Amino acid sequence: VNGLHLAYGQFNAESAVKINGDGVVGDFEAGTLANDADIKAIVVAGSVAGNAVTFKHAKVDDVAGTADITVNKVIVERDLAAGTALTATYAANDNQTAADVSTLEIELAVKF
């Protein structure tokens, strides 16, 4: 798709594991996965009005069906004047067995 980047990932944990990294299925606030958990994730990225916008969606289906997790994350990045960059990240974690968690993180980076 012109100017739009799409990625899809699927993963099956053969044993309890924590996935780190910023890949399609990594680093999605789900914590440690149960044995034989299935993960499906999609990433859509593009540019909107000079902002780099990324949307990540991950769904974790636990074998027992008691710890299903859905994570949606929106990241907006914008370069500002004099080497300054602004990054805003909103993440919503819908967990069937624990309290849902929503976070907003705003980062202002200055280069010298």
C-alpha angles and dihedrals in degrees: 000000000000110000093350123103121205129188132176129190135181127190137176118202109218089192137007107300143159115222115214130185136063099272127123094279099023133094099013101142094254097123119209116355123226124243111287095007116162121220127193120180139174131192125198119186135175146129124278120182093334094313123115104230125191128183120193125187123184129178122193118194112194116209093239091049091229101101105044112156131193119192126188120184130182120192123188120187127185132177111224132191124303097016095306119141130194122206124184120186126186119186128182117193115193108194122180095206103037138035116294113249129207122184135185119196124183120189128187112193121194123193122204 
